C-alpha cells in the first residue's frame, strides 16, 4: 500500500504536470459502474457514477496537495470550490499522458477506472488493480468526518507531542505499539512498511504494549519514523509491487529496507519471524527486537 512518501511523490509529480487545466470529459470504467449498480462503493464514493461525472466535468484544477495518505485536489466550477479526496488504497496509481497507451505497464493499463480528459488534450488517468482506492468529491473536508480525525503531519511542529499524548491514552496503553503507529489518528501516513523499519531500527518488538515503552523510547521511535519517511521521499518511495509515480517510474527505497519482508536479520543473522497485527503481516527479529 502506498504510504506517506509514495503519496507525497505522486502529489509532487502531479503538481509539475498540471497547472489550472479544466476537466472537459470524464469516463468511468464499466467495472466500477457495474459495482456501483450492485450497491458497492467501488472507487467512486458516495455519489452515483452519472452524478460524479456530471459534477466533475467542467471542474478546473486549482491546486494539488497531500494530507496523510490522501491526495487533495482543490477544484472550482461556477464560482464554487470543491475537494476531490483521492486515496490510493492498495494499488491505486495516477498517470498523465496523451493517450491510454502512455500507461506502459499492462497491469495498470488493464485496470484503468477513471479518465479525466483535460482542456489541453492530455488525460489524467486513475488506475487501480484491486479497486480499494477512493475518489471522493466533497464540498469541504468536513463532508467526510474521518478526514478531520487524521493526526497532524509527522513533519509538523507539535506532532511528536501529539503522538506521545495519544499513545498515553487509556485506549492505547495495552495495545501493540505497531498497531498504534499504523493508525492514522496517531501518526499520519505511517503504514506497515515504515512501521516495520522504524521498530527494527529502534529494536522494539512490534507487539510490545504502548505502556511498556518509556517516553524517551517513544520519542526516539517517532523521530525514527520521521527520518525514514524523509529518506523514502528522497529515494523516490518504495516500489514493492504496485507503486509507480505519474510517469510510471519505480522508487528505490525498497533496496535499503532492513526488515520489511526480510528472512534474515541484517544485524545478528537470525531468522526473522512474522506475526499478524491488525490483519497485517509484521516481520521482526526475535533476537534484536524485545
N, C-alpha and C positions, 0 to 999 in steps of 0.2 A: 504493500500500500504506500503510495506517495505520502511522505511526511513533510514537515515544515520546509526543509531545504529544497525538496523537489518542487513543491508548490511555489516557493519563492522564485525559483529559477524559471518556471513556466510564466509567472507574472512578469518577470523582467524581460523575457523574450516577447511576450505579447505587447508590452509597452513599447518595445523597439519597433514592432511590426505595425501597430495600429495607432492612428492619430486622427481621432474625431470622424472616423468613417460612419456612414449610415447603413443600416441593415435594410436592404431592399426586398429580400425574399428569404423565407425560412422553409426548410424541408426537414421533416422528422421521419425516421425510418418506419417501415411497415411493422417491424418487430415491436417498437415502442407503442405505436398506435394500437396494435392488437392487444398488447399487455394492458394498456390503459382501458380499453373496452372491456377487459375481463376484471376490471376493478383494481388492478395492481398499479402501484405508484412507481412505474419504471422510468427513471431518469427525469422526465418532466414531472415535477412535483406540484401537487395541489390543483393546478389548472388542468382542464382537459386540453387535448392537443390543438383542436381548432382555435380555442381561446388563446393559448400560448402563442400560436403562430400569428394570429391577428394582432395581439399586443406587441409582439417583438418586431413585426415588420414596420419600418419607419423609425425605429429607435436609432438614436445617434450615440455612439460610444464616446463618453466624455473622459473617463479615467478607468484604470485597472489597478487594483491594489490587492494585498493579501491580508487576511485575518485568520490566524491559526492555520488550519489546513484548507480554508475556503479561499476561493478566488472571488473578489468582489468587482463586478463591472458596473460602474455608475452610468446610467443611460438617461437620455432625455427624449421627450416626444410631446409635441404640442404644449410646450412650456412646463411640462410636468417632469419630475425627476423620479427615476426608478432604480432598483438594485437587482441585478442578476447575480445570485449567490450560487457559485458552482463548486461542488465538492467532487474530487476525482475518484472517490470510492477506492476500490482495489486496483482497477486497471484503466481508469479514465485518462485521456490524453487530448490536448488541444493542438491543432495544426493550422497553419496559414499557408495557402498556396493558390495557384492559378486554376488548378483543377483537382479532382479527387485523386488523380494519378500521382500527385505530389506527395500523397501519403504512401511512402515507398514500401513499407513492411506490410505484407499481405494480411497478417493477423489484425492489424489496425484498420486496414482498408476494408476488410470484410465486416467490420463491426462499427462502421460509421452510423451514428444515430441522430446527429443534428448537423445541418449545414446552413450557415448564415451567409448569403450572398451579399457582398458589400458593394457600395456605390462606385468603388474604384476597379471593379471587375474581379477582385480576388474573393476567395472563400475562406471563412472562418469555420473550422471543422472540429466537431467533437466526436471522438471515437471512444468506445467503452466495451471491452471484450466481455466482461461479466455483468455489466449493466447495474453496478451498485452505486454509480455516481449520481449526482444531483444537478439539475438545472432548475433553480427556484426563483421565479420572478416575484419580487416584492416591491411594495411602495417604500418600505424602510425596514431596518433591521428588526424592529420591534414586532413586525408582522410574523416573524418566526422566532419565538422567545428563546429557543436554545442558543441562538447566536449571541444573545445578551449574557448568557451564563458562561461563556468562554473565559478562561483565565487570561490575565494580561500577557502580552507578548513577552517571551522569556528574555528578550534583549532590553526591555523597558526598565527604567528605574522603578524600584519597588516590587518587581516581580519575584525576587528572591524572598523577600519578607512575606509576600503573599503566599508563596509556596510553603514556607515554614509554618505559617498560621493555618493553612488548610490541612496539612498532614498532622497537625497537632489537634485537630478537631476530633471529638469522640467517635464519629463515624469511620475515621480512618485509622485509629490507633491500633486495632488488631488486624488490619488488612495488610496484605503484602505490599512492600514499597513499590514493586514494579506495577502493581495494579493502580497505585496512586499516580505514578508519573506518566502512565499511559492515558490517564483521564484528562480530557481537555479542559475540565473545570479546575484542575490543579496546576497543570502546566500546558500551555498552548503548543500544539504541534509536535509533541514527542510521542512517537509510536513505538512499535515493537523493536525495530532495528536499532534506533538510537538509545532506547532504554536499555537494551541488551548490552550495547557497547559501553555506556556510561557506568552501569552497575559493575561490569567486569573491571573497568579501569579503577574504580573505587573499591574493588574487592568486597562488594556487598552481595550477599545471596539474594536472588530475586524474590524469594518468599519470606524474607525477614520482615517481621511486623514493623510498621512505622514507629511504634512506641519503643522498639528495641534498638533504635538508631539515635545516636546523640545529635543534638542540634548542630554541633560542629561538623559531623559527617554528613548531615543532611545539606548543609550549606556547601560543603565540598562537592557533593553529588550534583546539586543544582548548577554549580559553576562548571562542572564537567559536562553536563548536558549542553549548556550554552556553548562551550568550546567545541564540542563535537558537531553541533548544529552549524556553527560558523565554518568549521573545517569542511563539512559536507557541501555547503554553499560554494566554497572556494573550489572544490573538486568537481562541481557540476552535478552533485547529488549521487544517490545510489541507484544503479540500474540492476536490480536483482533479476527481474524478468520482464516487466511490462512498463517501466517508466521510460519515457522519452520526452525531450523538450519539443518545442513547437517546430523545430527543424528536423525532428526525427532522430536526434543525436542522443547517445547514452552518456551517463555520468561515469565518474571513476572512483567514487568514494568506496564502492564495494571492494576495490582492490586493497584497501587498507583496513577492512574490518578485522577486528581481533577475535571476536567471539560469536557474532551472529552466524548461525548455521555451520559453525566450525565443529570438527570431530575431535580435534586435539587442542589442548590449551597451549598457546604460544609462550606462556610464561614458565610452566612447570612440566609440560609434556604429558600431562594426564589426559585420559579420555574425558571428553565433556559429557554432560548429561542434559536431558531435556525434560521439562515439566510443562504442564498446562496452567496458565494463569489467564483468567478471563477469556477462555477459548483461544488463546494464542500460545504457540509453542515458544517456550523460553529456554534458551541454551545457556548453560553456565558451567563453570569449573568447580567440581566438588572440593578440590583442594585449596584453590585460591579464594573462593568466594564463601564467606561464612555469615 
